[in-house]
Structures are given as structure tokens and as C-alpha cells.
Amino acid sequence: MTTHQPTAEARTAGPVRPASDDRRPGDPSWVRPVLLALLLATGLAYLWNLSASGYANSFYSAAVQAGSRSWKAFFFGSLDAGNAITVDKPPAALWPMALSVRLFGLNSWAVLVPQVLMGVGTAAVLYAAVRRRFSALAGLLAVVVLALTPVAALMFRFNNPDALLALLMTTAVYCVLRAVEDGRTKWLAWAGAAVGLAFLAKTLQAFLILPPLALVYAVCAPVRLRRRLGQLALSAAVMVVVGGWWVAAVELWPASSRPYVGGSQHNSFLELTFGYNGFGRLSGDETGSVGGGGRGGGPGGGMFGESGVTRMFGDSVGGQIAWLLPAALLLLAAGLAVTWRARRADPARAAFLVWGGALLTTAGVFSFMAGIFHQYYTVALAPYLAALVGMGTAVLWEERARIAARAALAATVAGTGVWSYVLLDRTPDYLPWLRWAVPAGGLAAGAALLLPPRLGRLPARLAAGLAILACLGGPAAYTLTTLNSGHTGSIVTAGPAEAGRTGMPGGRGAPRFGESGGGRGMPGGQLPGGRGMPGGATPPGGGRAPGGAFPALPEGAGRGGGGIGGLLDGAQVSAKAKAMLEQDAGDYTWAAASVGSQNAASYQLATEKPVMAIGGFNGTDPSPTLAQFKAYVQQGRIHWFIAGGGMGGRMGGNGTASQITSWVEQTYQKVTVGSATFYDLTAPKA
């Protein structure tokens, strides 16, 4: 194969300065309208049926509600406006949603629309990055692949930090590729800023792509080595400043006047960063975790699935992200083969190295981490995968006059069709006709792509169209199913409900820890006939959500009304319980307190009053202590105690949450509303 040289500029010596608007002089007039149409279609598709997810993850929605009421809660990422404890992540991902709720009030759309906009923004940045060195069709194909990746359709409509992380990581890659083109320092500085801000979204996960980005720039940038190293040092300094100012503020702020750092055991964000959210995820040794103790992976699997090189392709994860993952790896190899003999500073080869390195390092960490791992983490791979598919396909298409390029393209298409059959066969009752149509189309398209180009444009275009349909048929179906479904709780998956299960002991299809369909609770925690609304409130706007996603429940029926059932999903709050908590709530700092964040978040979202989450997300954080809680009660700052929730109630042993629960039960009068139990902290027992 010949060296791929996509533009005349790439063939010239010295720095390359493409047009600033990312459009090449030879672009057809239809390119920009098609791009805008694709972005608009992506946005409208992601907005479709958006309110079916209600408040999605009530844990983060409660923090958004708190941030919309209190600037202190906004700054720290507090779970409640009383600022008792923060979420277990830094707050950058909460800020856009909290500002939206300040403007438009607390409702499902105000919480989730910012995530949709991040998805559209990611697609736009992805196109700009791919288009700079490859054809317009390569950029457009990358956008289509991203939009139709099931886990992307899930997480760009969900309120976890992953949507912002994906946008910022894509932006960082774009900036590095701009810097590789001409060696200008400003683009590398912008890349550092993007990674620093991504750190404030999801801590150390933002750093996973730093090694390939830094290495590629150090080797490929068209400036002297000393300058390259100096630029990388400056970029690192910018990253530290952008990501570190908030960390410094939290660590230096007097602990007595700020909320407790959720997820830590010693009220330290640095501990949270390097422990529970950092190296603990790799080793499985996560104090206070639902997994902890290194039980997360290994040869025998675990509650978060078996770790190893096949994890991204397994029963639980494959349907989320892996439809085109083998194709991306093949196209990465093909792209590097085509560009391998190019000059050191060739931007096209650098693009393959950067996107490929980002994909391999991130997928490698996900595959072997032994701690907490959820399927939706893989949305981080979606932009990298989409870029490689677009770029690699464009390179092989341009080289198709050579039999080796045609063979590689045909093998990629045919292999993707067969692999799609494997993934679809894991849900045999889901569109059974598609399971056979996709491989048949892939094999037919692969055979047609082997034909020489001299036969004419029409056969080639027909083969290309059939190849696209065959390769994207499976993920498109899963994506449409995802868009038509509501997703609630802490662990969610894309596609049909069966696709979120794993082959644990007992055979394929045994429920994973914390999963049961589109909205996840603990095993057995799903409500018969459907899912209740996060927080127990009626869907935004009243009545049923679109499509009947939230069937009516008996008063007091709950997900997590007590015990471990409230760990990953919220409780159903009855109208009587809501009215009881709202009464005189303005006289207290916290209308109520409950063990575990999900249980507390449900009542906070239902009443829009601060509810203290004792022990943080799992109920295992040592905050507040029993002495602190007693002081709050004596000062008249908490009205009600809500029984159950989290891991720290009756399952907490001698932990803080268990001590508080026991003291409350022994000291204060019990009130039962439906199936929920409350204790009036203003009414001691006689």
C-alpha cells in the first residue's frame, strides 16, 4: 500500500495550517448541510421520550436540586442544600444541570437536556477532529457511528458525569491533533485545560488517555524536541491549575464549615480521588465500597463481572459498545499500515496513533480493573471507536484500487456482520430476523467490496451502502430500543433488558449485581410490572410518564424503603409521606435524615426540601458521627428520621449509620405511613 497523504498541505515540508473552519476547499456544497442535519437528528433522537427516565439517577439529581437552591451546595457538589455531605465525585458535571434547574425549575427535562447537548457537542467536535485530515465522509461516518452506539444513546440522556467526560476527552484529542499539525503551544494548552476540567467531572479517569496523547505529541510534533518537551510541561501545568484549584479550595477549607466529602473515610477529597475513585477501582480494595476487598474481578469473576482481555466483548458489555470494536481495531491496524512510511510529523498517522492509543489504554484499564465497574463506563470508548471507524474506512476506500485494501475492507465488513450475529444471538427473542439479516448483508457486502473499482461507481456505492446497513443494523436497533425506554437508578444499560445481564454462575442471563432491566436495583429489587419514579414523585407534569413507563403503585410501595433495597435505587414516596415531611420543613435545616444517598435523594426530590444522607451513597461513610447527629437533633435542625436504606442501616454492624439508627429507634416515637417507617425527632419516647 502507498503512504496515505490526504491533502496537498500534508505533502509539504514544515508546519501545516489547514483552513480554520475545518472545511477543505474541495468540499462539496452538500457537506455542511448534511453535517448540520446529522447533528440536529442526533439531538432530536436523544430528546425523544426523554422524560420517561424521570430524574434518572436520583443520587445526582438530588445534588442538582441542592445546587439550584444553595450556591455553597453548587460549589461543593453537596447532596442536600443543608450541606451535610457531597456526592462521591467532583461537581463539574453537576454544574450545567444545576444552572438549568435554576432557570427552568426542577423537572426531568431541566436535568437531562444539558446531557443531550453534551452528546451533540461531542459529535460536532468528533467531526471537526476527523475531518481535518480525512474526507468529509469519514467525519460524517464517525458522527453516525457515535450517535448509533447504544451506550452513547444511553449516557447522553442520563445524568451521570460520563457525558461531560466524553465531551471533554474528545475535545482534548481534537486540541492535541491541532497541536501536532503545526506545533503551536496554544492548542496543547487547551488540551491540558480540557483534561483538567474532565478531572473535575470524574477524577482520575480523565488521565487514562494522557500517555498516548503525550507520547504522540513528543514524537510527531513538527518542532524541535526541546520545544516539544517544554510545551508538554506547560500543558501539564495548565491541567493541574484547571483541575486543581477546586481541589485546593476543598482541602484548605475548614472542615467544620463545609460538607463532608462523600465516598471518603477521613473527609478528604484527595483520599477519595486516589482511594475509592482511584487505585481502589483498579485493585478492588475500596474501603466503604459495595464491592471492596478485591472481590471485583479476577479469574472467577465477581459482582462486577469477570475481568480480563475479553471483558469488553462479554455478555454484559458487548451489546453496549462492542458492535464495531473489532472493526475499529482492524481499521486502526490498516490505517497505520497505510501511513506507516509517512514522515515523522505526518498528521494522518498521528491521528491514528492518538485515537487508537486512547481506545486501547481506556479499554485496557476497563478490562482489567478489579474494583467497581459498570457497563455504562464504556461510553468513554465511543468517540475513539467512532473516529477510528470513520478514518480507517476512508483510508481503505481511497486505497481500494489495491487488492490488499479491498480485502481488508471486505474482511472488516464481513467480520462485523458475523460479530453482530453473535451479539444479537445473546438476546434471541429480540428481533430474531435481524440476527440473520445482518450477517447475510455483511457477507454479501464484503464479497461485493472485493470487486475492482473499474467496474464502475454504481456497484461500489451499492456495496458501500449495504456495508453500512449491515454494520450499523445491530447497534441501531439497540439504540432505538434505548431511546424508547426509561432508565432509572444507579446502574443502567442500553438495549433490551436481557442485554444487561451476564454469565455469572448459573448460566447466561443470571442477573448481575444491581441489575434487573433498564432501571437497576438490587437483585429482586425491581417492581412488578415496571419501575417507580425516582424519588417516588409522579412523573414531571403529573400522571404517567410517556409510554406508561411509571405504572401506578400502591401507596407506600417502595424500592429501597428499607434495608439494602435502597442502595442502588430510590424509594417510592407516598403523597401522605410527602405532606408529612413538608409540614414545618422551613423550620429545620434538614426536613429529614436517612441512611444512604438514594433513599435520602428520593425524599428530597419528592419534597424539594433538604434531606440528610447519613453515611453517603452506601451508608458506610463515617458522617455524621453519632455525637454530631445527636447535636443536630438537640439543636432542632432535623425533624424526621426515615428508616432503612443504604448498607449502613441494619447491615452496617457497628458503623456510624447503624449506631444512629439504633439510637433513634430506642429514643423517638415511630410513625408508619403506608409501608414506610419514620421517627419523629421532636417527639422522644415517654
Secondary structure as UniProt FT lines:
FT   HELIX           8..11
FT   TURN            20..21
FT   TURN            25..26
FT   TURN            29..30
FT   HELIX           31..47
FT   TURN            48..49
FT   HELIX           50..53
FT   TURN            54..55
FT   HELIX           58..69
FT   HELIX           71..76
FT   TURN            81..82
FT   STRAND          85..86
FT   TURN            92..93
FT   HELIX           94..104
FT   HELIX           108..131
FT   TURN            132..133
FT   HELIX           136..147
FT   HELIX           150..155
FT   TURN            156..157
FT   HELIX           162..182
FT   HELIX           185..202
FT   HELIX           203..207
FT   TURN            208..209
FT   HELIX           210..220
FT   HELIX           225..252
FT   HELIX           255..257
FT   TURN            262..263
FT   HELIX           269..274
FT   HELIX           275..279
FT   HELIX           280..283
FT   TURN            287..288
FT   TURN            293..294
FT   TURN            299..300
FT   TURN            303..304
FT   TURN            309..310
FT   HELIX           311..313
FT   TURN            315..317
FT   HELIX           318..321
FT   HELIX           322..324
FT   HELIX           325..339
FT   TURN            340..341
FT   TURN            344..345
FT   HELIX           347..368
FT   HELIX           375..381
FT   HELIX           382..398
FT   TURN            399..401
FT   HELIX           403..424
FT   TURN            425..426
FT   TURN            428..429
FT   HELIX           432..449
FT   HELIX           453..455
FT   HELIX           457..483
FT   HELIX           497..500
FT   TURN            505..506
FT   TURN            508..509
FT   TURN            513..514
FT   STRAND          519..520
FT   TURN            523..524
FT   TURN            528..529
FT   HELIX           534..536
FT   TURN            540..541
FT   HELIX           546..548
FT   TURN            555..556
FT   HELIX           563..566
FT   HELIX           575..582
FT   TURN            583..584
FT   HELIX           585..587
FT   STRAND          590..595
FT   HELIX           597..607
FT   STRAND          611..614
FT   TURN            615..619
FT   HELIX           626..634
FT   TURN            635..636
FT   STRAND          638..642
FT   TURN            650..651
FT   TURN            653..654
FT   HELIX           656..667
FT   STRAND          668..673
FT   TURN            674..675
FT   STRAND          676..684
//
